[in-house]
Each structure stands twice: as structure tokens, then as C-alpha cells.
Amino acid sequence: MFKLDFSVVLERWPMFFDGAVLTIQLALLSTVLGFTIGTLCAVGRRSSIGWVVKACSIYVEAIRNTPLLVQIFLVYFGLSSLGLSLSAFTVAVIALVINVGAYTTEIMRAGFDSIPKGQIEAGECLGLSRWQIYWHVILLPAVERVYPALTSQFVLLMLASSVCSQISAEELTAVANYVQSDTYRAFETYILVAAAYIILSLLMRFGFWGLGLVLFPRRRKLGTPL
């Protein structure tokens, strides 16, 4: 009869801890860089310069219509064929940033489109510069409106980082693959890893919730969910 035995798996908890830390690092770096690229591309898609709009559109459609694993392999083997020898962690970050940047572009574009033109005209009437209008009248209100969608996308990014185990990035899933092959306790191993991902997801959501309270005091005062 099959009996669960977590002892041999739990003995390797330092490996799981290191894998969880690497997963968090991947998620945080990719979130910050991906948000930056996504915001810039969203601005580019609303630009009056034709080639900028076309380039941003091609990027978004190409990434959103191909699997993340294929994108990781393209970056991994593409850079190596160019003679660039990068660590698996660096390649994973590049691939995840490219991926989440495309999805963030569409989310931010929806936020920009939700800003009424009258609000922008009011900023111009107040004598605000173009930079001030973009920052105070367009960007911050747009981020506030799409913040729940952004947080969900970034949590999904953290979960999708498990695919990076295919290029030997030693994140949580890669550690699990090694442990189960060493202990022959696959079921117990992946139960622990699933629990770890649930905990990481809840921690990320709590962190974004706290960040939202700081960034959007108006929503906090109104009691609007973040």
C-alpha cells in the first residue's frame, strides 16, 4: 500500500528555500522591468508616429500569440548562437520581462483609454506641462484603474516562472524536479511545491495590496478594493 512519507523530502528544505528565493527574485525583477517596458509600449501604441505604433503592435501580438516556453527557448538559444554566454537566471529574467511586458502593454493601454479627454483638456487649461499632464492626469489615474488587473498579471508571471526550469534556472520547480528524482517521492515533493506556490501567491497579493494603499490614498479613503 502506498504511504505518504514527507520526511525524506523535508530533509532537503534548504534547497526548497533557495528555490523559493530565486523564484521571488525572478518575479520581482520581471515585474519592475516588465511594467516599465509595458508602460512605454502602451504610450508608443497611442503615439502619432506610425512606425512606433506598428513596432509596438508587432511586439505585443507576437508575444501574446506564442507560448512562454517557446519564447524562453528563443532567447536562450538565440543569445547563445550570437556568442553571448549568459547565466540561466539572466536569460529567464529577459524572457519573462519580454513576455509580461506585452501583456502589461495591453492592460496599460486600456487604462490610458479610460481617461476622459475632458480631464486632459482641464490639465492643459490649468497650464500644466505635457510631462505633468502625462504623469498626474494620465499615468497615475490609469495605473489606479487597472491596478487589480496588473497585480493579477504579475502573480501569474510568478507562477509562470516555473517554466524556466527547462533552461536549468534553479527556481522552485527545478529544485522539485531534482528532489523527486533523487528521493523517488514525486507526489510528496509536488504537494510541498504546490503549497509553496500558494504561499508565494498570497504573499505577493498581500504585498501588492499594501503597495496599493500607499500609492492610491484616495481609494483607501473611499474604501475601494485594490
C-alpha positions as CSV (number, residue, x, y, z in Angstrom):
1,M,0.0,0.0,0.0
2,F,1.1,3.5,-0.8
3,K,2.0,5.6,2.2
4,L,2.9,9.3,2.2
5,D,6.4,10.0,3.5
6,F,7.4,13.6,3.7
7,S,10.5,13.1,5.9
8,V,13.0,12.5,3.1
9,V,11.6,15.5,1.2
10,L,11.6,17.8,4.1
11,E,15.2,17.0,4.8
12,R,16.0,19.0,1.7
13,W,14.2,22.1,2.9
14,P,17.3,24.4,2.3
15,M,17.1,23.5,-1.4
16,F,13.4,24.4,-1.5
17,F,14.1,27.7,0.4
18,D,16.8,28.6,-2.1
19,G,14.5,27.8,-5.0
20,A,11.7,29.9,-3.5
21,V,14.1,32.9,-3.1
22,L,15.2,32.6,-6.7
23,T,11.5,32.4,-7.8
24,I,10.8,35.6,-5.8
25,Q,13.8,37.3,-7.4
26,L,12.7,36.3,-10.9
27,A,9.2,37.6,-10.2
28,L,10.3,41.0,-8.7
29,L,12.8,41.8,-11.4
30,S,10.4,40.8,-14.2
31,T,7.6,42.7,-12.6
32,V,9.5,46.0,-12.3
33,L,11.2,45.8,-15.7
34,G,8.1,44.4,-17.4
35,F,5.9,47.2,-16.0
36,T,8.4,49.8,-17.3
37,I,8.5,48.3,-20.8
38,G,4.8,47.7,-20.9
39,T,4.0,51.3,-20.0
40,L,6.4,52.7,-22.6
41,C,4.9,50.4,-25.3
42,A,1.4,51.5,-24.2
43,V,2.5,55.1,-24.7
44,G,4.0,54.1,-28.0
45,R,0.8,52.4,-29.2
46,R,-1.0,55.7,-28.6
47,S,1.7,57.7,-30.4
48,S,1.2,59.7,-33.6
49,I,4.4,58.3,-35.1
50,G,3.4,55.5,-37.4
51,W,6.4,53.2,-37.2
52,V,6.4,53.4,-33.4
53,V,2.8,52.2,-33.3
54,K,3.5,49.4,-35.8
55,A,6.6,48.2,-33.9
56,C,4.8,48.1,-30.6
57,S,1.8,46.4,-32.1
58,I,4.0,43.7,-33.7
59,Y,5.8,43.1,-30.4
60,V,2.5,42.7,-28.5
61,E,0.9,40.4,-31.0
62,A,4.0,38.3,-31.5
63,I,4.4,37.7,-27.7
64,R,0.7,37.2,-26.9
65,N,0.3,34.6,-29.6
66,T,3.3,32.4,-28.8
67,P,3.9,30.2,-25.7
68,L,6.2,31.4,-23.0
69,L,8.3,28.2,-23.2
70,V,9.0,28.9,-26.9
71,Q,10.0,32.5,-26.1
72,I,12.4,31.2,-23.4
73,F,14.0,28.8,-25.8
74,L,14.3,31.5,-28.4
75,V,16.1,33.8,-26.0
76,Y,18.2,31.0,-24.6
77,F,19.4,29.5,-27.9
78,G,19.2,32.8,-29.8
79,L,21.6,34.6,-27.5
80,S,24.0,31.6,-27.3
81,S,24.1,31.5,-31.1
82,L,25.2,35.1,-31.1
83,G,28.1,34.2,-28.9
84,L,26.5,35.7,-25.7
85,S,27.1,33.4,-22.7
86,L,24.6,34.4,-20.1
87,S,23.5,32.6,-16.9
88,A,20.2,30.8,-16.9
89,F,18.9,33.3,-14.3
90,T,19.7,36.3,-16.7
91,V,18.1,34.5,-19.6
92,A,15.0,33.7,-17.6
93,V,14.6,37.3,-16.5
94,I,15.0,38.6,-20.1
95,A,12.4,36.1,-21.4
96,L,9.9,36.9,-18.5
97,V,10.3,40.6,-19.0
98,I,9.6,40.3,-22.7
99,N,6.6,38.2,-22.0
100,V,5.0,40.2,-19.2
101,G,5.8,43.5,-21.0
102,A,3.5,42.6,-23.8
103,Y,0.5,41.8,-21.5
104,T,1.2,44.9,-19.4
105,T,1.1,47.0,-22.6
106,E,-2.5,46.0,-23.3
107,I,-3.5,46.5,-19.6
108,M,-1.9,49.9,-19.5
109,R,-3.4,50.9,-22.9
110,A,-6.8,50.1,-21.5
111,G,-6.1,52.3,-18.5
112,F,-4.9,55.2,-20.8
113,D,-8.0,54.8,-22.9
114,S,-10.2,55.1,-19.8
115,I,-9.0,58.6,-19.1
116,P,-11.6,61.1,-20.3
117,K,-10.4,63.7,-22.9
118,G,-12.0,66.4,-20.8
119,Q,-9.7,65.6,-17.9
120,I,-6.7,66.1,-20.2
121,E,-8.1,69.4,-21.5
122,A,-8.6,70.5,-17.9
123,G,-5.0,69.9,-17.2
124,E,-4.0,71.9,-20.3
125,C,-6.3,74.8,-19.2
126,L,-4.5,74.8,-15.8
127,G,-1.2,75.4,-17.6
128,L,0.3,72.0,-16.8
129,S,3.3,71.0,-18.9
130,R,3.0,67.9,-21.2
131,W,5.1,65.9,-18.7
132,Q,2.9,66.9,-15.8
133,I,-0.3,66.0,-17.7
134,Y,1.1,62.6,-18.6
135,W,2.2,61.9,-15.0
136,H,-0.6,63.4,-12.9
137,V,-3.6,63.3,-15.3
138,I,-3.0,60.2,-17.4
139,L,-0.4,57.8,-15.9
140,L,-1.3,57.7,-12.2
141,P,-5.1,57.6,-12.7
142,A,-4.6,54.9,-15.4
143,V,-2.5,52.7,-13.1
144,E,-5.0,53.2,-10.3
145,R,-7.9,52.0,-12.6
146,V,-6.1,48.9,-13.9
147,Y,-4.1,48.1,-10.7
148,P,-6.2,44.9,-9.9
149,A,-5.5,43.6,-13.4
150,L,-1.8,44.4,-13.1
151,T,-1.4,42.6,-9.8
152,S,-3.2,39.5,-11.1
153,Q,-0.9,39.5,-14.2
154,F,2.2,39.8,-12.1
155,V,1.1,36.9,-9.8
156,L,0.5,34.8,-12.9
157,L,4.0,35.8,-14.0
158,M,5.5,34.4,-10.8
159,L,3.6,31.1,-11.3
160,A,4.7,31.0,-15.0
161,S,8.3,31.3,-13.9
162,S,8.2,27.6,-13.2
163,V,8.7,27.1,-17.0
164,C,12.2,28.5,-16.5
165,S,13.2,25.1,-15.0
166,Q,13.5,23.9,-18.6
167,I,16.7,26.0,-19.0
168,S,18.1,24.9,-15.7
169,A,17.2,28.1,-13.8
170,E,17.3,26.7,-10.2
171,E,13.9,28.1,-9.1
172,L,11.3,26.2,-7.1
173,T,10.1,23.8,-9.8
174,A,13.7,22.9,-10.9
175,V,14.5,22.1,-7.3
176,A,11.4,19.9,-7.1
177,N,12.4,18.1,-10.2
178,Y,15.8,17.3,-8.7
179,V,14.4,16.3,-5.3
180,Q,11.8,13.9,-6.7
181,S,14.3,12.3,-9.0
182,D,16.7,11.8,-6.0
183,T,14.1,10.6,-3.4
184,Y,11.6,8.9,-5.7
185,R,8.9,10.7,-3.8
186,A,7.3,12.7,-6.6
187,F,3.8,13.0,-5.1
188,E,5.1,14.4,-1.7
189,T,7.5,16.7,-3.4
190,Y,5.0,18.3,-5.7
191,I,2.4,18.6,-2.8
192,L,5.0,20.7,-0.9
193,V,5.9,22.7,-4.0
194,A,2.2,23.4,-4.7
195,A,1.8,24.6,-1.1
196,A,4.9,26.8,-1.5
197,Y,3.4,28.4,-4.7
198,I,0.1,29.1,-2.9
199,I,2.0,30.8,-0.1
200,L,4.1,32.9,-2.5
201,S,1.0,33.9,-4.4
202,L,-0.7,35.0,-1.2
203,L,2.4,36.9,-0.1
204,M,2.6,38.7,-3.5
205,R,-1.1,39.6,-3.4
206,F,-0.7,40.9,0.2
207,G,2.3,42.9,-0.9
208,F,0.5,44.5,-3.8
209,W,-2.4,45.3,-1.6
210,G,-0.2,47.1,0.8
211,L,1.6,48.9,-2.0
212,G,-1.8,50.0,-3.4
213,L,-2.7,51.5,0.0
214,V,0.4,53.7,-0.2
215,L,0.2,54.6,-3.9
216,F,-3.6,55.3,-4.0
217,P,-4.7,57.0,-0.8
218,R,-7.9,58.2,-2.5
219,R,-9.0,54.6,-3.0
220,R,-8.1,53.8,0.6
221,K,-10.2,56.7,1.9
222,L,-13.1,55.7,-0.2
223,G,-12.8,52.0,0.7
224,T,-12.5,51.0,-2.9
225,P,-11.0,47.5,-3.3
226,L,-7.4,47.3,-4.7
